[in-house]
Amino acid sequence: MYFQRAMKKKYIFVFVCVIIATIAITKSFGTMNSLESPLELDSSNAKLKISSFSDSRLQKEDIRIYEDKVIVSVDSPVIARFTDTDSMKPTFDSEANAIEIVPESPEEVHVGDIASYYSNIANTVIIHRVVETGYDEQGWYAYFEGDALDERDPEKVRFNKIQRVVVMMIF
């Protein structure tokens, strides 16, 4: 029962996001004439800057814009909401949502990404920006820092503590 309600909420949320994105895109690019073929993103009247946190994750080819919908192709997406701790302002707050993925290897976590990890120090999940990655005698690690903070988080985060990486934000 809980799973069914959660899935229903997820589908409603995605539907609302698609409607909002379609309205915004239609205002930016004008009305499309065909539901059969997507807007050509590289045409002279339509320029699209992909604002994802890693250039290798989301390409123009992954976004198809139609008159009645927007399709973003992301493998195994997860929708996330955030607690408003102010640590990531002005990038996002509790009003934002994100599409995230679960990385399969350390190579999928890059400096500049926003990712969530389980903090052994705080005993909770934290979502901050990756500011450094490297290898030491124990293997791969990353350091994180909130965009609104002056210091990086105090712990080296190992790959097994990384939970998800943000692919795109929805405001």
C-alpha positions in Angstrom: 0.0 0.0 0.0 2.8 2.5 0.9 4.7 1.6 -2.2 1.6 2.2 -4.4 1.0 5.6 -2.8 4.7 6.5 -3.2 4.6 5.5 -6.8 1.4 7.5 -7.4 3.0 10.6 -5.8 6.1 10.1 -7.9 4.1 9.9 -11.2 2.0 13.0 -10.2 5.2 14.9 -9.4 6.8 13.9 -12.7 3.6 14.9 -14.6 3.5 18.3 -12.9 7.2 18.9 -13.6 6.7 18.0 -17.3 3.8 20.5 -17.5 5.8 23.2 -15.9 8.8 22.5 -18.2 6.6 22.4 -21.3 5.1 25.8 -20.5 8.6 27.3 -19.8 10.0 25.8 -23.0 7.1 26.8 -25.1 7.5 30.4 -23.9 11.2 30.3 -24.7 11.0 28.5 -28.1 7.5 29.2 -29.3 4.7 26.7 -30.1 5.8 23.5 -31.9 3.8 22.3 -34.9 4.1 18.6 -34.7 3.8 16.0 -31.9 5.6 13.5 -34.0 9.1 15.0 -34.1 10.9 16.8 -31.3 12.2 20.4 -31.4 15.6 20.5 -33.1 17.8 21.8 -30.3 20.7 22.9 -32.5 18.5 24.9 -34.9 19.2 28.7 -35.3 16.1 29.6 -33.3 16.6 27.2 -30.4 19.8 27.1 -28.3 19.8 24.9 -25.2 22.5 24.9 -22.5 22.4 21.7 -20.6 22.9 22.6 -16.9 23.9 19.2 -15.5 26.7 18.8 -13.1 28.7 16.6 -15.3 29.1 17.0 -19.0 29.3 13.3 -19.5 25.9 12.6 -17.9 23.3 14.6 -19.8 23.7 15.5 -23.4 21.4 17.5 -25.8 20.5 14.2 -27.4 19.0 13.1 -24.1 16.4 15.8 -24.1 13.5 15.7 -26.5 11.0 18.5 -26.5 7.5 18.1 -27.9 4.5 20.3 -27.9 2.8 18.3 -25.1 5.8 16.9 -23.2 9.5 16.9 -22.5 11.4 13.6 -22.3 14.7 13.5 -20.5 16.5 10.1 -20.9 18.3 9.2 -17.8 19.1 5.6 -16.8 17.5 4.5 -13.5 16.4 8.0 -12.3 15.5 8.7 -8.7 13.5 11.8 -7.7 14.7 13.6 -4.6 13.5 16.3 -2.3 15.8 18.2 0.2 15.8 19.3 3.8 16.3 23.0 4.1 19.6 23.3 6.0 20.8 26.4 4.1 24.1 24.6 3.4 23.5 24.5 -0.4 21.9 28.0 -0.9 21.7 29.6 -3.3 22.0 26.5 -5.5 18.9 24.9 -4.0 16.8 24.7 -0.9 13.8 22.6 0.2 11.6 24.0 -2.6 13.9 22.3 -5.2 13.7 18.7 -6.5 16.3 16.7 -8.3 16.7 13.8 -10.7 19.5 11.6 -9.4 21.3 8.4 -10.2 23.0 5.8 -8.1 26.7 5.7 -9.3 28.1 2.3 -10.1 31.7 3.2 -9.7 34.0 6.0 -8.4 34.6 7.1 -11.9 31.0 8.3 -12.0 31.6 10.8 -9.2 33.3 14.0 -10.3 34.5 17.2 -8.7 31.7 19.7 -9.1 28.9 17.1 -8.8 26.3 17.4 -6.1 26.0 14.1 -4.4 24.5 12.6 -1.2 26.6 10.5 1.1 26.1 8.8 4.5 28.2 10.7 7.0 29.8 8.6 9.7 30.4 11.8 11.8 26.9 13.3 11.5 25.2 9.8 11.4 22.9 11.0 8.7 22.8 11.6 4.9 24.3 14.8 3.7 24.0 16.3 0.2 26.9 18.6 -0.8 29.2 19.4 -3.7 32.2 17.2 -4.4 35.3 19.4 -4.1 38.1 16.9 -4.3 38.5 13.2 -5.3 41.6 11.0 -5.0 43.1 7.8 -4.0 45.0 6.8 -0.9 46.1 3.6 0.8 42.4 2.7 1.5 41.3 3.4 -2.1 39.0 6.1 -3.6 37.7 9.0 -1.6 36.0 12.3 -2.0 35.7 15.5 0.0 32.5 17.5 0.0 31.5 21.1 0.8 28.1 22.9 1.0 27.9 25.8 -1.4 27.0 28.2 1.4 29.8 27.0 3.7 33.4 28.2 4.1 35.0 24.9 4.9 34.8 21.4 3.4 33.1 18.6 5.3 35.6 17.1 7.7 35.6 13.5 6.6 37.0 11.5 3.6 34.0 9.9 2.0 34.6 6.4 0.6 32.6 5.2 -2.5 30.5 2.8 -0.4 29.1 5.8 1.4 28.0 7.6 -1.7 24.3 7.2 -2.2 23.3 9.2 -5.3 24.5 11.9 -7.7 22.4 14.8 -9.0 21.9 14.7 -12.7 19.5 17.7 -12.9 17.6 20.1 -10.7 13.9 20.9 -11.0 12.7 24.2 -9.6 
